[in-house]
């Protein structure tokens, strides 16, 4: 199996943009948030666990995950959020291993997720890449991209480690502040990761 490096960063830092550039270089990327959504919908064991933990309202009568209802249940309820993460993260971990085994011979693969460090999963990876951008830049990006209110952005950002703490925990930092060119940083890191 190839080495697996985590690309993380706070909301609006540009993780997906960075990962898209690595994809263009032929590096496979596992998107943890998308996988979690897919698994909550499709994995029968996880579905049963979610219903047992949160009740039948977790899924609509048609069988779709009621994301809005579940988000309202857990967002301001730390024990419920911890319970949700305790079910979803192991399922994502199993799915990641299966995905990694299916990758062609590549020098390494990437795993994109926002809260890897916050949930204590650093040791699952061969290294941590933090995509960094100042808070005001991130806020502007997210408000323009997602139609989120500034209060919603602040609430999400406040649940993540500070930029400084994340950068201190990183093995590599990609600065995506809009002033430094992104591609040269990615190409340098690509060479370093191929030799890691």
N, C-alpha and C positions, 0 to 999 in steps of 0.2 A: 504494500500500500504506500502511496506517496505521503510525504510529510503534509501535515495540515496546520495552516497558520490562520489565526482569527483576525479578521478586520473588524474593528469596533470603533466607536466614537459616539459622541452625543447626538441627539436629534438635530438634523439639519447640517451635520458636519460634512456630508458628502460621501458616506460609505458606499452607497450604490453607484455613484459616479466613478469612484476609484475602482470598484469591483468590475464595472463594465469595461474599463481600460485593461485590466488584467485579463478579462475574458477575450478581448481582442488579441492578446498575446498568446492565446491558447491555453490559459489556465482555467480549470473548472472552478466554479464558485457555487457553494451551497448557501442558499439564502434561508437562514433559520426562521425568520418571521413568516415567510411564505410557506415553509415546510410545516410550521406549527399550525397555521390556518388549515392547510390541507389535511394534516393528521387529525385535527379536532373534528373535521368533517368525515374523513374516510376510514380512520383506524377504529375497528369495532371495539377493541379492548379499551382504548382511550375514551371513546364515546360512552361506554358503560361506566367507566370510572368518573367521568364528568357528571353524568346523571346521578350517580350515587353520591357525589360530593355536593352538587348544587341543585339537584332536583330536576323534575321533568321539563321545567321551563327553559332549560339549557338549550333544547332543540325545539324548533317549531313543529306544528302538526305535520308539516310536509317532510320533516326530517332534517332540515337545515339548521346549522348552529345559529342560535340567536345571539350574534356578536354584541349587538347593542345592549341587550338585557344582561349578558354575562359581564360586559365591561362595566355597566352600572353597578353590578353586584360586587365587583372586586376592586374598582378603582380607588375608592376611599376607605377600603377595609383591608388593612395589611394582613390579618390572618387569612382572609379569603384569597387574597392575591398570592400569598405564600402557598396555600393549598393548591391553587390553580397551577402555579409554576412547578410545584412538586409532582404534578401529574404530567404536565405538558413537556417539561424539560427532559425527563428520562425518555419519553417517546421520541423526541427530536434527537436525543443522543443515539438511540438505537438506529434511527433512520439515517443519521449521519454516517455511522459505521458501514451500514449497508451501501449507501451511496458511494462512499470512499472506495469500497472494494470493487465497485463497478467502473471506476475511472480508468481510462487507458493509461499507459505508461507516460506519466507526466512528472516533471521534476518536483512538483508540489501542487497542493490544492488550497483554496481559500474557503473560509466559513465566515459569512457576514452576519453579525448580530450586534445589537446596541448594548445589551447589559451583561455581557459575558463576565466582565470583571466584578460587577456588582453582585452577581449570584455565585461568585466563588468558583468559576469554572476555568480559571486560567490554566490549570495543570492538564486539561484535556488537549492542549495544543502544543505544537512545537515552537510557537512564538506568538506574540501579540503585536499587531500593527494598529496603531491608533490614528484615525483621521481626525485632524484637529482644525477647528475654526473658531474665532471669537464668538462669544454669546450674541452680540448684536447682528453679526453676519448670519449666524444660524437662525436667529429669530426671523430676520427678513426673508430668508430662503423659505422657511416653513410656512410663514403667513402667505407668501405668494404662491407656493406650490400646493398646499393642502387646504387653503381656505380656513385655517384654524384661527381662533382668536388669540390675542396675545396672552390672555389669562390661561387658555388651554395649553399654549406652548410653555408658559412658565410652570404650570402644574406638572407637565411631563418632564421638563428639564430639571425640575427640583427633585425628581425621583432618581436622577442619574448622578453619578459621581461628578465632581467638578472637573473642568477641562484639565486643570493642573494635576489633579490626582490621577486621572486617566493617563495623561502623558508620562507621569512619573512611573507608572506601572508598565509602560510600553517597552517592547524591545526595539521597535521602530516607530517613528512618527512621520506621517505625511501631512504637511501643512497645506490646508485648502482654504486659506483666507481670501483668495481671489487676487492677491498681489504676487504670490509666487506661482510660477508655472507648475502645473500638476504633472504633466507627462514626463518631464525629466526626472522628477522624484520617483515616479512609478518605475521608469526604466532602470534607474539605479537600484531600487529595491528589488526589482525582478531579478537582476543579476546576482544580488546578494542572496536572495532566497533560493535560487537555483544551486548555489554553492553551499547552502547552510547544511 
